[in-house]
Amino acid sequence: MIECLAYGGTAASVGVPPPGQKFIPELIALHEKGEFPIDRLCRVYDVADIDKATSDMMSGQVIKPVLKWT
């Protein structure tokens, strides 16, 4: 396994689903059925619209506003 562990040590994989779990494929299937509002998770805003991005985030219109610096 991991050679840097001492005898009896424990390793933890953070952010890795258990074997057999298909998180991303399930999200894609939900999105294809219209049951997963991906547009509410992430939306791209021009940097000039930073106030709108912040307002949308605070009101729950979007979870993760991304600013585009162009």
FENFENCOR-V91081 format. One record per helix or strand of 3 or more residues. SS is the DSSP state (H for helix, E for strand). FROM is the first residue (numbers start at 1). TO is the last residue. Records with the same first field share a line. If there is no record, write none. Layout:
BEGIN
SS=FROM-TO / FROM-TO
END
This chain:
BEGIN
H=23-32 / 38-41 / 47-59
E=42-46 / 64-68
END
